[in-house]
Amino acid sequence: MRRIHVGNALGAFGLGFTVPYLYVYVAQVRDLGATTAGLVLAIFAVAALVVLPFAGRAIVRRGPLPVLLAALVTAAVGSMSLGLAADATSVLLSAAALGAGQAVMQPALATMIVDCSGAETRSRAFATQFFLQNLGLGVGGLIGGHLVDPSRSGSFTLLFSIQAAMFLLLVAVMATVRMPRAAKGTEGPGATGSRATRSAKESWKQLLGNRAMVQLSVLGFVLFFACYGQFESGLSAYGVEAAGISTSALGTALAANTAVIVVAQFVVLRFVERRRRSRVIAAVGLIWAVAWGVAGVAGLGQVSQTMATAAFVSTYALFGLGEAMLSPTVAPLVADLAPEGMAGQYNSAFALVKQLALAVGPAVGGPMGASWHAAYVVVFLLFSLGIVVLAVRLGRVLTGVQDLPGAGKSRVVARGGAGAESAVARA
């Protein structure tokens, strides 16, 4: 588990190291224009949408570790190629490789966490993962910002080379991992029987037949659409256009979001572990509704610029509090809903939902935040209240052990938690 957490931190560090500077690199340093730079950012989401449906099946059949190692090598090649690319075609192909590799890392690492944790430790394990991801992103972005110089293309080549080296270092670290014997499951390369030969179509049919998982996926889409999908698009555009927020204040708001997560994560964990997961998610919806209300004060209220800036920074801080509550709640719930041997499929499916929300969120929120300020705040405030409704409905289809793991002795399985029926029987 320690190696897995090191992997999460290094992966996040590499992401924060380069992603904030991709636009400048492509548009200005390589002089390929704003259109190509926009396509590069879009290609990350497209690559994820393409590979994730196959990643889940690969994790189930081969195990998460081999899939993770392949993803890391792919990401390293993409990163190194991106640092050397000089024309639009090579830049887009390199970005596709980097985006695909990074997308597959998420469900692979999440499945490894499931395999190496039990019902009593899983929430803390995912909380630690989220903490280290945010810490890695923050540190990576800070160091990367001091290394790059738009007047020197070599500084960006150095940046992408270091990112590639991070991925290869992570390959070396993860290659030493020895997964628990019980985590090898029954669907590895040498497995026999109907479970091993189950087609991808049947696996997706089984997943879509899980009512709780379908409801959680819908809820997850709204969560990511209404929060993460707005951070660097609609909400920032709203802050600049409606509230007159400066770029430095926007940076302060993003830093406040990360700071709240890093500081509050394990304090919040104590509260979350003793509450029903569905109610925790509902509480997050209420917190985010308040955050959108505060954003309304920043951009629509008759307040001074200082008050508007303070309100805008507070909005990001409130979002961070909600994120800290979700990290030990949603990911472990995905694992506990997965039948034995299917956690990789479920993690990849949920990651696919996340990527869809992150692709649609900026496309919808960006224009609204920039132009229709009042409508933007009202619509996303309603989305946040919708989270409350969806969470309450989800709670009605979860078993007692799935909703509150500490209430009973839920079984620890190789590659996922108990399904609804077996969880009840074993509890």
N, C-alpha and C positions, 0 to 999 in steps of 0.2 A: 504493500500500500504506500509506503514511503517513496518507492521508485515511481509509482503512478503519479503521486502528487508532484514529484520533481518534474515528471513529464508534463503535467498540466501547467506548471509554472514556466518551464522553458518554452512550451508551445505558445503560451500567451505573451511571453516576452518577445518572441520572434514576430508575432502578429502586431503588437504595439510598436515594434521597432521600425516597421516599414509602412504599414497601411495608411497612417496619417499623411504620409508624404508621397503616396502613389500619384495623386493628381498632379502635383508640382513636377514630379519626375517625368511623367509621360508628356504633359502639356508643354512644359517650359524647358526642362533639361534636354529631353530628346526632341523637342520642338515638333511634336506630332499633333498638337492642337487640342482644343477642349473636347471635341467630339470623340476622338480616340481615347482620351483620358476618361470620359464618361463611360465608354464601352468597356474599358478595362475594369472599372468599378462594377459594372453590371455583370461582367463575365464571371466574377466570383460567385454571385448568386446563381447564375445559369449553370455553372460547373457543379455546384452543390446539388441543384435540383436534378441534374443528370445522373450523378454517381450515387446519391444516397439510397435510391430504391434498390440498387444492386449491393450496396455496402452491407445492409442488414442481413441479406441472405448469405453473403460471404462470411460475415461474423458468426452466423449460426453454424455454417458448415465447416469453417476452418478454425474458428476460435478468434477472439479479439486481438491477440498478440500478433499473429502473422499479418493480419489486415492492417494493424497499426504500423508495423514496420514498413510495409509496402507504401502506405500513405505518407510516412515520413520521408522516404527516399524520393517519392514523387514530388513532394513539396520542396525538398532540397534542390532537386533538378530544376523545378520551376522558378525558385528564387534565384538561383545562380544564373539561369538563362535570362531572367528579367533584368538582372543587373548588367548584362552584356548586350541585350537586345538594342537594335538601333532603328528598326523599321516597324511599321504598324502590325504586320503579320506576326513577326517573331514576338512582339510585346504581347499581343492577344493570346497566342499559343502558350507563352510562358505563364501569363496570368491564369489561364485555364488550368494548367498543371498545378500551380500553387494553390488556387482556389479549391480544386478537387481534393488535393492532399489534405489541406486544412479542414475541409468539410468532413472527411472520413475519420479524421482524428477524434472528433467529438464523440460519436457513438461508440467507437472502439474503446476509448479511455473510460467512458461511462459504463460500458459493459464489464470492463476489468474491475472497476470499483464495485460493481454488483457482485462479481465473482469472489472478491476478496473481503466482502463485508457481510454481516448478518443483519437481522431486523433491528437489533439494538444499536448498531454502530453505523448504519447506512446513512441516516440523516446527517450525522456529524461528518461522515466522510464526504458527502456532497457539499456540505457547508464549507469544509476545508478546501475542496476543489474550487468553489466559486471565489473564496477569499484569495487563493493563490493566483487564480486567473486575473482578477482585478489588480492585484499587486503587480503581477508580471506585465500586464498591459500598461499600467502607470509608469513603472520603472523603464520599460522598453521605449515608450513614447518619449520620456524625459531624456534618456541617453541618446536616442536616435535624433532628437531635435538638436542636440549639441554637436552631432557629427556631420549633419548634412549642410551643404552649402550649394544653393542653386547655381552659383557661378562656376562650380567645379563638378563635372559629371563623375569624376573619379570618386567623390565622396559618396555618391549614391551607389556606385559599384561596390565600394567598401561595405556600405550598409547591407546590401542584398547578400554579399559574400558572408558577412557575419551571421545573417539570418540562416543561410544555408548551412553554415557550420553548426549553428544551434540545433538544427534538425538532425544533422548527422551525429552530433553529440548525444542527442536524445535517442537515436537508434542504438548507440553503444550502451546507454543506460538501460533502455527497455529490453535489450537483448539478454541482459542478465536476470530478467524477471523469471521466476518460476511460479507459475500459477498453481493454486491449491489443487491437489489431486481430484477433489470432488468437483472442481470447476470445469473439468474436461468434458463432462456431460456425455450425452449419447449421440450427438449429431456431428462428431468430428469426421475427419476424412475416412476413418476406418469403420464408421458406424454402419449397422445393417438394419433392415426392417423398414417399416412404412415411415417411421419418423425421419429416418435418414434420407429416404427417397422422396419425401414430400416435395411437391413442386412449389415453385415460387408463387404460382397462382393460388394454390391451396393455402399457403402461408398468409398471403394477403387477405384471402377470404376469411380465414380464421380470425385475423386481427380485426377486420371490419365487422365481424360478428360479435366482438367483445363490446358490449354496450358501454361499459364504463370507460374503456379506452377511447372509443369514438367521442364520447362526451368530453373526456379530458383533452383530446386533440382539438376539438372545437374551442374549448376554453383556452388551451395553449395558444391557438392562433390569435384569439382576441387579446390575450396577455401580451404577446410579442408585437402585435400590430399596434396596440394602443400605447405601448411604452417604448420598447427598444427600437421599433420602427420609426419613432419620431425624434429620437435624440439628436441625430446629426442632419435631419432634414426639416420636417415641419416645425418642430419646436424651436430649433435654432433660427429658422426663417421668421417665425412669429416673434421671437425675442428681438431680432434685429429690426424688423419692419414695424411691429406694433408697439414694442416697449422701448425701442431706441437703445438696445443693449449693444455695447461695444464688443469688439472681438476679444479683448482681454477679459471682459466680464463673462463672456461666453466660455472662455477657457476656465475661468474661476468656477463657473457653474458645473462644468464637467468634472473638475477636480473635486468639488464638493460632493458630487455623486459617488465618486470612487472612495473618497475619504469616509463617507458615512458607511459604505459597505465594509471597508477594511476595519473601521473602529467598532461598528455595531454587530458584525456578523455573529460572533460567538456569544455576545450578550443576548441577542435576539434568539439564538439557538435554544437557550434554556427555556424561553417562553414558548417557542414553537413545539418543542419535543413533548410538551404536556398537553397540547391542544389537538383537536381533530384537524386533519389536513384540509378538509373542505372549508372549515371555518377560518383557518389561517388564510387561505386563498381569498375568501370573501372579505376578510379584514384588509387584505392588500388592495382589493377593489375600492374599498372605502377610503383608504389612505391616498390612493391615486386620484380618486374623485376630488379629495381636498386639494391635492397638488394641482389639478387642472383649475380649481377655483382660485388658488393663489396665482396661477399663471394668468387668469383673467384679470385679477387685480393689477398685475404688472403691466399688461398691455392695454387694458380697457378702462381701468380705473383712473380717476383724476388724482394722481399722486405724483410726488416729485421724482426726479430721475434716480435719486439715491434709493428711495423706497421701491421704485420699480425694479431696480437692479437687485436689491435685497430679496424682493419677492420672487424674482426669476431664479436666483441662486437657490432659494428655499424650495422651489419647485423641483429642481434636480435633486436636492437633498432628500426630499420626501420620496421621490422615485427610488433613490438608493435604499431607503429604509424598506420599501416594499420588496425590492430585489433581494435584500438580505433575508427576508422572511420566506421568499419563494425558493431559494436555492436548496434548503434542506427539506423542502416539501414536495415540489413537483417531480424532480428527477427520481427520488426514491419511490414515489407513487407509480411512475411509469414502470419501474422495475418490479414492484409488487403486483402490478396488474398482469405482467407477462407470465404465461405458462412456462413450465420447466423447459429450458433449452431455447427459449424464444426471446430472451432479453435483448439480444443484438438486433433482432428484427424490430422490436418495439422501440428501442432507443433510436434506431435509424429512421423509423417512421415519424417519431416525434421531432427529430432533428429536421426532417423534411418539412413538417408543418412549420417549424420555426423559420426555416429559410424562405418558405412561401410568404409568411407574414413580414419578414424583413425585406422581401422584394416588393410586396404590395404597399407596405406602410409608407415608405418615402414617396412612392408614386402618387399616393392619395394625399398624404399629409403635407408634402412640400408645397404644392400650389395653394392649398387651403391656408396653410400657415403664413404664406407670403402675402395673400390677397384678401381672404375672407376671414378676418381675425375673430370676430364674434362667433361665427358659425364653427370655426375650427375648435375653439374652446368648448362650445356647447356639445358638439358631436363627440369629442373624445371624453368629455365628462360623462356623457351618456354611455359610452363604451365601458368606462370604468365601473359605472353602476351595473352594467350588463355582466361584468365579471362577478359581481356579488350574486346575481341571480343564477348564473351558470354554475358557480361554485356550490350553492345551496342544492341545486338540482343534482349535481354530481354526488354530493354527500348521500343522497337517497339511494343510489345504486351501488355504493361501496359497502363492502362488508365492514364489520366493526374493527377487525384487525387491519384492513387496508386503510381505513380512515384514521385509526389511532393505534399504531403498531404496539405501543407500550402497554395497551390494555390486555393483551393476550400473548401467548407463546406462538407467534407465527413461525412457520417453518423457514429454515434457511435452505435455499435451493442453489443449484449449481449456477444457473445462468438466468436468474430472474426470480421473482416472488411467486407466491401461489396464485392460481386463478381464483375466481370468485367462489366456485363450488368447493374446491379442495381446501381453500383457506378456511371456510366455515367448518368443514368436516374435521380438519386437523386441529383447529382452535378448540 
